[in-house]
Amino acid sequence: MTATSKIRITRIRAHKLTGRLTHRFGWSLNWTDRRVATLVEVQTDAGLTGWGDGTFAEDLLVRNPELVIGRSPFAAAAIYE
């Protein structure tokens, strides 16, 4: 077992970002004047922090952090599934 395989997720936080568009473009031409993104902050017991796109499962993660707490941060594909 390597040192990195022992690292575990200890905390997650979702950060919702919203910005107004000064000029509409592309897909936003007809229906929005804002861009919205969600970043998920993942903290580990090794003191490492990672960031990822969380738009897909933001609500699920916020309501059920136990789905990822205690898991390896290197199991991103398994956690996504």
ZAFIVO-849229 format. One line per 3 residues: number of its first residue (from 0); their letters; for each residue x, y, z of C-alpha. Coordinates in nm, 2 decimals, decimal comma, padded with zeros to 4 digits. Layout:
N
NUM) a) X Y Z; ... $
This chain:
81
0) mta) 00,00 00,00 00,00; 00,14 00,34 -00,10; 00,12 00,66 00,11 $
3) tsk) -00,13 00,81 -00,13; -00,36 00,51 -00,11; -00,41 00,58 00,26 $
6) iri) -00,54 00,94 00,20; -00,91 00,99 00,28; -01,16 01,27 00,21 $
9) tri) -01,25 01,45 00,54; -01,47 01,74 00,41; -01,65 01,87 00,11 $
12) rah) -01,79 02,21 00,04; -01,99 02,33 -00,26; -01,92 02,69 -00,38 $
15) klt) -02,18 02,83 -00,62; -02,05 03,11 -00,84; -02,27 03,34 -01,04 $
18) grl) -02,17 03,62 -01,27; -02,36 03,86 -01,49; -02,28 03,87 -01,86 $
21) thr) -02,21 04,21 -02,00; -02,28 04,07 -02,35; -02,48 03,76 -02,43 $
24) fgw) -02,31 03,50 -02,65; -02,35 03,15 -02,77; -02,61 02,95 -02,59 $
27) sln) -02,70 03,25 -02,37; -02,83 03,46 -02,65; -03,20 03,39 -02,59 $
30) wtd) -03,26 03,30 -02,23; -03,00 03,42 -01,98; -02,78 03,71 -01,88 $
33) rrv) -02,59 03,50 -01,62; -02,33 03,23 -01,60; -02,35 02,99 -01,31 $
36) atl) -02,09 02,73 -01,19; -02,04 02,51 -00,89; -01,70 02,42 -00,76 $
39) vev) -01,66 02,15 -00,51; -01,37 02,18 -00,26; -01,24 01,85 -00,13 $
42) qtd) -01,02 01,84 00,18; -00,82 01,53 00,29; -00,67 01,41 00,61 $
45) agl) -00,32 01,47 00,45; -00,39 01,84 00,44; -00,44 01,84 00,06 $
48) tgw) -00,73 02,03 -00,10; -00,86 01,96 -00,45; -01,12 02,14 -00,66 $
51) gdg) -01,36 02,00 -00,92; -01,67 02,08 -01,11; -01,98 02,00 -00,90 $
54) tfa) -02,27 02,11 -01,11; -02,39 01,76 -01,18; -02,44 01,64 -00,82 $
57) edl) -02,41 01,96 -00,61; -02,74 01,91 -00,42; -02,67 01,54 -00,36 $
60) lvr) -02,32 01,61 -00,22; -02,45 01,89 00,01; -02,73 01,68 00,15 $
63) npe) -02,53 01,35 00,17; -02,16 01,43 00,23; -02,12 01,07 00,37 $
66) lvi) -02,12 00,95 00,01; -01,76 01,07 -00,02; -01,63 01,13 00,33 $
69) grs) -01,38 00,86 00,41; -01,32 00,76 00,05; -01,00 00,80 -00,14 $
72) pfa) -00,98 01,12 -00,34; -00,81 00,92 -00,61; -01,13 00,72 -00,67 $
75) aaa) -01,29 01,00 -00,86; -01,44 00,78 -01,13; -01,60 00,55 -00,87 $
78) iye) -01,73 00,84 -00,67; -01,88 00,99 -00,99; -02,06 00,67 -01,07 $
